[in-house]
Amino acid sequence: MNQNTNQYFIDRQAHFESSARSYPRKFPIAIAKAKGSWVEDVEGKRYLDFLNGAGTLALGHNNDEVNQAMVDLINSGAPLHALDLMTPMKEKFAETLLSILPPELAENAKMQFCSPSGSDATDAAIKLCKTATGRGTVIAFSGGYHGMGHGPMALTGNCNAKNKVQNIMPGVQFMPYPYSYRCPMGLGGEEGTKACIAYLERFLKDPESGVTKPAAIILEPIQGEGGVVPAPVEFLQAVRRITKELDIPMICDEIQCGMGRSGKIFAFEHAGIVPDVILISKAIGGTQPLAVVVYDKKLDTWGPGAHAGTFRGNQLAMAAGCVVMEKLRDPAFLAEVARKGDYMKSRLLKLKDEVSIIGDVRGKGLMLGIEFIDPNGPKDIMNHPAPSGEVSALVQHLCLENGLIMERGGRNGSVMRCLCALNIPDQDLELACSIFEKVVKEVDANAKQ
């Protein structure tokens, strides 16, 4: 077979790589080059990348400033691997990270550098809170995603990954998360949010609830893999109030929704709150693997070696991450993220009104979700048509054929997600919208036949 074809590389991958591989099944291409918002496969076809390393590449592929920071570090003779030993680069990274935290937390912040995945940050945070409180249970929320390790998977809503894996971390209690379009309370809007708040508060304060006081409550301010579902401001504020009243550490998982993705540095800032613990990964490493837990020093009761990781001292990631954080410190940069997000969302809402297969458009900044439905299918308790993974899969496939890479998520894989570079040029954003609109209208027209 010709070795310069996508099929050659996909066949080779299937030969040597685990059957757990996922993205190549949706995007059967082999990427040879990448720059900015674009990737090019081995056959020379170019694609706009709205998967973007699952939101990791805040400044897109091969950003000149990011790459130069890493080259400069390599050429300086500095160590590239340092465990948790101190280095000048770590000091620079830590000071820069402190500078983008809410002042209330920055004044009392501690950091735990983790093995380089968000999953490990979740594990570390749960261990931290269990150690500090002496308690053993954790409250999570339906639809949440916190990683694929045994502990983080136990906190994750999606059951597909759990069904064949027994004896994951015990002591996890799930609560309903406000999701207006498919409200778990069957109410929607403000009433649905109020019901979720009341349920959580009464559950935690009811001496007959059956569950003891937890070591922590963990949530994503904007659920990502769960279908791009932003928590209403009043819900985040209520969770913060309740956790303070009951002395329960609040963990905000900002691994995907943080680092400028929502139009603010951290998505919880939309609610004007400050959690006790923040999970940060993906974009914090500026393309390179890195995960950090930032937390209030009152929780810093664990001892040496309580959490470790061979690659927690990734110096290249720290150098690259400083470039990203410097961008995020500029209010004008974040304002541009919000502007571009508003532009794309307005285009998507207009498209929703023109077709029958889009049920909902939601999100903040450049973290947007488009939920596809079967307009002729059964209705749910909210009288909305059932989510359709089949429709979204077809849209995804046709987008790829037309040069646009987008990932799915949400219930039944029905939600297409925008995770493009935060600095995407306007012309690339406009082109992506045009491709998406063309594909959706084509699928919609065929569905009506």
N, C-alpha and C positions, 0 to 999 in steps of 0.2 A: 504493500500500500504506500502511496505517496506520503512521505513524512512531513509534508508542508500543509497538511489538511487538519481541520478540526477533528474529523472522525478518527484519524490516526491517534491523536493524543487522548481522545475520549476512550477509545478502545484500550490503549495502554493503561490509562488510569483505572479502568474497570478490572484490568488484569492484576494490578498490584495493590490497589487501595481498598480499604474496608468498605463493606456494603452500607456502612453508616454514612457515607458521603451523601451530601444533599444538594448543594448548589449546582453541580454539574448535571444533575438530572433535569433541572429547569433551564439551565443555560449551557447547552452542550457545545461550548467553544473553548479554545485554548488561547489565552491572552498573551500576546507577544510584546505589546508596547502599551504605555499608559502615560497620559499627561493631562493635568487639569481635570475636566469633567469627562474626558474621552478615554476609551480603551480601544485597542486594535487587535484583532485576532490574527492567527498565523496565516490566514488566507487574505489578509489585508483589508477586511471589512471593519469599519469603525462604528462604535456604539457610544451613545450618551449613557454615562453610568449613574443611575439613580439608586443603585444598591450601595456603592461607595464604601465597600468594606463593612457593611452593616452599620453605616454611620460613623465609622472609625476615621475616615479621611476628611477631617474638618476643612482642610484647605485643598482637597482634591489630590490627584496623583502627582507625585514628583514635583511638588511645589519647590520653586527655586530656593526660597529662604530656608525652608525646612531641610532640604538636602544639603545646603551650604553649611548649616549649623552642625549636621552630622559629619560632613567632610572635615570641617575645622576641628572638631573634637578628635577625629581619627588622626589627623595630621599633627595634633598637639602632643601626641604621645601619652595622653591621659588614659587611665584604665577604662576598658569597656565593660568589664564584669567585676563587680565589687561586693557581691553579697549585700549585707547591710552596713558595710564599712562606710565611713564618712569620706566624701570627696568634695572638691570645690563645685563640681557640677551639681551634686545633690543639694548643696547649700543654696545655689542659685535657683534650682527648681523649687525647693521648699519655700523660699522667700517669695518667688513669683506666685506660687499657688496660694500662699497666705494672702497675697495682695488682691486676689480675685474672690476671696471668701467674704460673706457678710461680716462686717466688723465685729458684731456680737460673738460670732464663732471664732473669728481669727484671733481674738484676744485670748481665747482659752483653748486653742486647737492643738491636738496631737495628731500625728500621722502614722499609719502603719503601711509600709510598702509591702506589696503582696506579690506572689507569683503572678505572671503577666496575663491574667484573665479576670473578667468581671466576676466569674463564678468563685474564684478564690477570694475576691474582696467580700463577697457575700458570706462565705464561710468564716472569714476572719471577723466580720462584724457580729455574726451570731455568737461566736465564741467569746468575743469581747463583752457583749451584753449579758450573756449567761454568767460569765465570771464576775462582772461588776455587780449584778443584781442578786446572784445566788439562786436565781429562778431558772426553770428549765423549758418552758413552753414559748412558742412564738405565734403571733397572729399575722397572717398574710391575707391577700385579697384575691378573689376569683379573677382570672384574666391576667394576673401578674406573671412576669418572667424574671427569674433571678439567677439563671445559670443551669448547667447540666451536671454539676457534681452531685453527689448523693444528698448533701445538705441543701444546696440551692434548689435542686429538683423537687425536694419535698415542699419548698416554699412556692413553687411555680404552679400556676393554675392548670396549664395544658396537661391533660391526662394521657395523651398518646405516648409520651416518653416514659410515663410511670407504669403503664399497664403490665409490662413484662419485667419490671424491676421490683423485686420484693424487698421489704425491710429497709426502706429509705428512712431518713431521720424521723423519729416519732415526735409527738407533741406539737404538731402544727394545726392550728385552727383557722379555717378560712372564713372570711367575712365578705359580704356583697360590696362590690365596687360600683360607684355611680356610672351608669352607661346609658345615657338618656334614650338613645335610639332603641336599645334592647334592655330596658330597665329591669334589673333583677326583682324589683318590687312590683313590676307591672304598672308603674305610674308615669315615669318619664319626667323630664324637666326638673323644676325646683322641688316639686313634691317627691319625686323619686330620690333626689339628693337628701332631702330632709328625712326621709324614711331610712335611708342607709345610715345616716348619722345617728338617728334615734336607736336603731337596732344595735349599732356598735356600742353606743354609750350605755344603753340599758344592759347589754350583755356583760360589759366589763364591770358595771356597778351592782349588778344583781347578785346577791349572795347565794342564789339558787341557780345560777347559770350553768353550773356543772364544770366550769373550767377555772382553774386557779389563775392568779395574776401572772401575766406573761413576762418573759425577760425582755421582750421587744415587740414592737409593731413595725413591719416593713411594708413599704409600698413604693410604686413608681408614680411620680407626679403626673407623668403621661405614660400610660401603658404602651409599650412598643409592639412586642410580638403578639400581645393580646388584641391588637387591632387599632392602634393609635387612638387610645381613649384618654383624653385629658381629664384629670380630676377637677371638678368644679372648685373654684376658689373657696367657697364656703365649706366644702368638705375637708380640704386640706387644713383650713383654719380650725375646724372642729376637732380633727384628729390631733392637731397640735395642742389645743386646749385640754382635751381629755387626757392625753398622755402626760401633760404637765401636772394636771390635778392628781393623777394616780401614780406619778413617778415611774412611768414606763418609758424607756428610751424609744425615740422615734427615729427609724432608719429610712432615709430617702435614697432610693436606688436611682442615681442619675447617670448610670452607665451608658444608656442610649439617649435619653432625653436631655442630658446636661451638656456642658461645654458649648453653649451658644446655640444649640440646635433649636430651641424654642423661641429664640429672639431675646432671651436673657441668658446670663452665664449658666445659671441653674434654674431648672423649671419650677422648683418650689418657690422661687422669688416672685412668681406671678401672684402668689397668695400672701406675700409679705410675711412669711414665717421663716424660722430658723430651726432645723431639726437638730437632734443630738448627734446623729451619725450620717455621713454622706458617703455613698459608694461611687467611685469615679474610675472609669477605665476607657476603653475605645479611644476617643479623640485626645485624651490627656497625654498619650504617648506620641502624638504627632506623626502617626503611621506605624510606629513601633510598639511592641507589646509592653504594657505597663498597667498596673492597677494599684489604686491607693484608697485607703479608708481614712477619712478625716473625721475626727470625733472630739467631743467635749472632754477636756482633761479629767473631769470628775469620774469618767468611766475607766480611766487608765490604771486599773488595779491589777492587771495581769503581770506575770513575771517574765524574766528573760527566757526566750525560746518558746513562749506560749503560742506564738504563731511564727512560722518561718517560711522560707521559699528560696530555692537556689537562685532564681533569676529575678529577685526583687530589686536588684541594683542595676537595672538596665540603663547604662549611662547614655547610650544613643537615644533612647526614648526620652530621657530627661532633657537632653539638648534639643531634640525636636519639639517636645512638649512645651518648652519655654517659648518657642516661636508662636505656637498656637495661642498660648495664654496671653502673650503680648498683644496679639490681635484682639482677643476678647476683652482686654482692658479698655479698648477704644470704643466709646459709646456709639460712634458713627458706624463702626463695623456691625455692631448688634442691630442698629437701626436699619441697616441695609438687609440683614437677615429677615427682620420683621417685614420690611417693605416687599421683598421678593416673595416671602411666604404669603402675604396678603394678595399679591398679584396672582400667584398660582391658585390660591384658594378661590379667588373670585372667578377665575376661568373654570375651575372644577365645579363650582356651584351653578354656573351658567350651563355647563354641560349636563349636570344632573337634571336640570329643568327640561332639557331637550331630548333626553332618552328615558327608557323605562327600566333599564337594568342597574342603575345606581340608586341605592337606597339612602346613603348618607355620605356627607363629606365633613371631615372634622380634623382638628389638630391645631398646633400653634407653630409659628415660624416656619421653618423648613422641615418640620416633622408632621406630615399630612397623611391622612388615610382616606381611601375611597372604598366604601363597602358596596359590593355587588350583590344583587338579589336575583331571584327567579320571579319575575313579575306575575307569572302564572301559577306559582307554587302556593303551598299552604301558608296561612297567616299565623303569626305568633300572638301572644297575649296582648301585645301592643298594636295589633292589627297591621303589622308590617310583614311583607313577604319574607320567606325564609332566606337566610344568607346562602349564596351560591358559590361554592368553590369551583364548580365547573365553569361558570361564566368567567370568574377572575383568572382561572388557569388559561382559558382561551385568550383573554385579553393580554395576559403576560406573554404567551407564546407569540402572538401577532406583534406585540410591541418589540420583542427581540428581533423578529424578522424585519421590522421597520427601523431597527437601529437604536432601540431604547431598552435598557436593562432596568427592570423594576421588580422588587420582591413582594411576595404576598405574606399575609399573616392573619390574625383574627380568627373568629369562629369559623370552622370549616375551611380555613384558608381563603376567606371571601374578601379580604381587604387588601387592596394594592396600596403600597406605601412609598412615600417620597422620603429619601434619605440622601439627597444630592449634596455636593460640596457646598459649604456655607458661603463661599466666595464665587459661586457659579456666575459667569457673565450673563447679562440679560438676554443676549441672543441665544445662548444655549438653553436657558430656561424657557424662552418663547418657543424654540424648536421642540423641546421635550413636550410642552403642552400641546403643540400642534400634532405631533405624532400620536400622543395619547388620545386626543379628541378624534382623530381620524379612525383609529383602531376601535374605540368604543362605539362610535356611530356605525361602523361596519358590523360589529358584533350585534348591536341593537337591531339593526335593520334585518339581519338574518334571523334573529330571535322572533321577529314579528311575522315572518313568512309562514 
